């Protein structure tokens, strides 16, 4: 039941002959972020590529070049690093070493914005001088610039401030410790990535206020102080008391703040804040704590009162509002609302009174993102999985006709930035064989101008062969996508040790049409050391629609593991896979999956490395945990079935559990309680801790981790 | 340079022939405390053997028998369990199931004392009824009974109380949290094992008061609560602010408490409290924080004022007062003072004014304990190492003549309990070949009556051969004692893997003339699985005198490791030791030593298990840490030389570090900071944590630990 989809490294297949000797063998430092030589093998890139109106801005080492798509891609140097630094130094503002933090916020002004540690500096590259400076206070974080009023909202510790170029620097909130203002809330599980929302004209600042004082602390221990100290972190666990969120609106003219009066219960999620174009209304989606009922509300900004409930959705499992509504360009009476109500995330056009006008997109694929509108607001640009669940392509959707036109053509995964008018786009993509490509697209002419095609960063190395295809899920019907990496110098008559890399949780996909098929450096490294590496995206994972994901509801790990076992079945059908030398590895949900596979199918894998695993969902936080598992009180059987501690006695193979010492996501209690359960059950897992690391082991230490994992698999599988 | 001293298991050597098949092979459960079958193999014992005046009390299963040495060891049943329980139940006090907590405090009254959870019950076995009950409050701990006034001093949380049989139940102190009264202070490093001291006639209660409020907390994390919680523990680390101790005296008649006025500095140690026989004075030894200057002071109980400094000692390294002064029986003008001033702990007779009368004991051996006086107070009984540093024998020292007579004869290690008059003694001993022997000794007649000779508890098992002997220390002069355990079914023509078990720190000895030469069950287990097991007590360890111990001052681990390497040299000289398959294991100071050996001599040991190790002495507590290392401020080179983190890059072999998750002695910061240092140095230790365990892994989980260690050595040495 497999279908060979694509093969990477064919040229290298050819090179296994006479010239093979010239190819280098990877070291771990070449392939792991943080490795000494890792940066030497990154695909070429252009950092800071962006739009200034319809002019493309292309930073180079020592100057910024503009590329004008309206004038045959004419390139002009607009400013040099030397010029900027001379101006900065004249104002005693230090200097910059690159253009990564330079932006062009004003469509029609020759002004660029430079982020310095404590200032935002506005430099006029026509006049070649600094025209404005906004000074921030010490410890400023979460900065949010509003180009309409040239102000910056920011936070210091738990309170909210704003500063402008006139030297105003005002503290908006004055809350005690435990009440956080102007920062992202609800642990980012609801499409929330920030805590401040300027109104379209810059007269108001809406912001989140989160009261965490009633939430239990998790005691993280800092071992780097003279004597270890506890650094408590608020962590509401599934079924426990959660924080309470409200939305404040600061009126820049009056200096007053009102809080939107959402009433009771307080135990809800307030997500996807958006402003009406006239600044008179704020819209957001309210989700009940059970996460099975969402309501889009309009609030009156002047009174703070609820005006109208516009759209509501419910589902016996859960609903997942992830995107704010978006008003049409030039028509403030209509907005686009996104919903998975037909099983896939699609766009719906609504009137301002909440009346459905029509479904804009439809099909067994999903909209990933709205990129913007064209100049007249007749078309909306989206990215979607219509071409393939493994790809992201860009489409233009006519709002009137619903006609959908594909913009990007090259197979792969595109990330696209529209110009101000929507006529042009900077299109970056990678695909299994292309490490990075950047085009400048003239959308209407369907023409593209290549800015960069990165060469293969690994061309000097012996590469493994990467194959992708599908197998059937445990239901016998659903296609699952896999990636199979054959060892370097592959000999089909040999038997190879094999490691499955798994994630398996919602909102993520491991196999995709991106560079190397989405494989990570460690997989390439293992393949270069003689391992077959395999991954399959089981049901429950991303980009396949609601039913595919929600089949795991209230019993995380059960069906996912069954699907992974179909992958194992497939592997066992391959003559070169040594079924007696199989391993599995994953991190986070993948660590949970690894533990599941070791304990639910104890005779399959001889060795495993579970990183930062969930062990017992009752230790996970309310937002993610209750969405997928409900609460320990309402779903005791599910929590029991998915509790790895209760299966600790099943452990047969070698299982190394690795955690960051202060992991704030899967708190250490998961792993230590699992170790305790294994001790009680007389089983023998291994354990390693990366002190001071959080949910991922990053930086230089990631190389150590990768070596540690490699050694572990070598020990038992080689 | 070795000398074969003794061989255990000779009979088993013979049994390797035809009858060997009948012998059983040990399982781990047979040999590890907490193992399912461990208790079946404990040497026979008699619990609760004690004196009632000069009558020996011998509890049996359902009755207590008295043995009268003055009447030809006549045995009489004095009470049955049934009788006691009938009386207890009549008073609604529950029942007892054994006699372990029954004592006979009154020499001349037919009364025994029974400890019930909340009561002390006095039962008259002449009248066969309960005559007194002392009721304690909930949570009573640290009980201290005074037979002179039939009162019990006890603590609840951090405060001190007392209760008597008249129903008085009085709170003596009323201190806030962080001030602890009536409990042992200074972390037990100064011979302090309790916090209350009744005066000889029972009119006063002296007690320790320790103010810990200025001491930093170590954050221990309890993972067994719904969400993990921090349980802070006061832990003054070397060089940091320590607690302040004072001594209070409660006057039972007036109900008033005064505190002895010791003046400044507050940063001192107050140790070895004793009362004058007339209750008018309290003596204790003051030790400066640097621990190189001790002063014996007399305080006036009525005024609380310092009256006189009687004896002082100083030493460029450290002085270690471990024993309170002891007034002679019948002569309150003289007392015995113990000191290492001539290099070994000996007894000195002093006048009450602090004038040295004479040295009572002398020699290159040390007094372990004063057991008491004979009837007229002419002789003092001591235990000492005069016979051998590996043994403890009992001696009678004539105070006038200094004549010393050995009482116990059997080679081995004796623990002896004198009768009231000092005429008789209960003598328990074990030796390499004797698991337990209990005699009743008539001291003057030098006659003994055997109460128990335990049979070999392992007689059904294949036993390894245990050899003991000496090698020269790294100085080429000093004898060090070793224990060598040859594998079961030893074949001298084979090459065996070998594991060194090490402790190596002060105040402990691993090799001794006790049952199995001091070997622990795990060593026997490993030998029964085909390992050579070896231990040697390096310089720095116990029972060899001051110079032997103090050679390690300010550089713990350096000379100790050199001596251990002499052990390795010896092992390598044995034809049956495979030098390529050597391992090392130790716990606590032994974990520190294990880590030292792996990092100072990286090519010697292929595998190691370091349990609860010290890694950096600056993380250890002030009392022990500063005694041997001074402070990080005054001995920076020493702290650097002994800091395992700075040697983390040397690691070559396999090192498993194991800790209890809430180890309050070697706090987890040691191990986690070492792991971090290894990660930074790109070396690869292994780690395991026993959640919820403290400095030792005890109970059933000790079996898991022993298996874990065994697996680790098997993996790399077998």
Boltz contact constraints between the chains, C-beta under 6 A:
constraints:
  - contact:
      token1: [A, 216]
      token2: [B, 227]
      max_distance: 6.0
  - contact:
      token1: [A, 219]
      token2: [B, 221]
      max_distance: 6.0
  - contact:
      token1: [A, 219]
      token2: [B, 228]
      max_distance: 6.0
  - contact:
      token1: [A, 219]
      token2: [B, 230]
      max_distance: 6.0
  - contact:
      token1: [A, 221]
      token2: [B, 219]
      max_distance: 6.0
  - contact:
      token1: [A, 223]
      token2: [B, 669]
      max_distance: 6.0
  - contact:
      token1: [A, 223]
      token2: [B, 672]
      max_distance: 6.0
  - contact:
      token1: [A, 223]
      token2: [B, 673]
      max_distance: 6.0
  - contact:
      token1: [A, 227]
      token2: [B, 216]
      max_distance: 6.0
  - contact:
      token1: [A, 227]
      token2: [B, 237]
      max_distance: 6.0
  - contact:
      token1: [A, 228]
      token2: [B, 219]
      max_distance: 6.0
  - contact:
      token1: [A, 228]
      token2: [B, 669]
      max_distance: 6.0
  - contact:
      token1: [A, 230]
      token2: [B, 219]
      max_distance: 6.0
  - contact:
      token1: [A, 230]
      token2: [B, 230]
      max_distance: 6.0
  - contact:
      token1: [A, 237]
      token2: [B, 227]
      max_distance: 6.0
  - contact:
      token1: [A, 669]
      token2: [B, 223]
      max_distance: 6.0
  - contact:
      token1: [A, 669]
      token2: [B, 228]
      max_distance: 6.0
  - contact:
      token1: [A, 672]
      token2: [B, 223]
      max_distance: 6.0
  - contact:
      token1: [A, 672]
      token2: [B, 691]
      max_distance: 6.0
  - contact:
      token1: [A, 673]
      token2: [B, 223]
      max_distance: 6.0
  - contact:
      token1: [A, 675]
      token2: [B, 691]
      max_distance: 6.0
  - contact:
      token1: [A, 676]
      token2: [B, 691]
      max_distance: 6.0
  - contact:
      token1: [A, 679]
      token2: [B, 701]
      max_distance: 6.0
  - contact:
      token1: [A, 679]
      token2: [B, 704]
      max_distance: 6.0
  - contact:
      token1: [A, 687]
      token2: [B, 687]
      max_distance: 6.0
  - contact:
      token1: [A, 687]
      token2: [B, 688]
      max_distance: 6.0
  - contact:
      token1: [A, 688]
      token2: [B, 687]
      max_distance: 6.0
  - contact:
      token1: [A, 691]
      token2: [B, 672]
      max_distance: 6.0
  - contact:
      token1: [A, 691]
      token2: [B, 675]
      max_distance: 6.0
  - contact:
      token1: [A, 691]
      token2: [B, 676]
      max_distance: 6.0
  - contact:
      token1: [A, 701]
      token2: [B, 679]
      max_distance: 6.0
  - contact:
      token1: [A, 704]
      token2: [B, 679]
      max_distance: 6.0
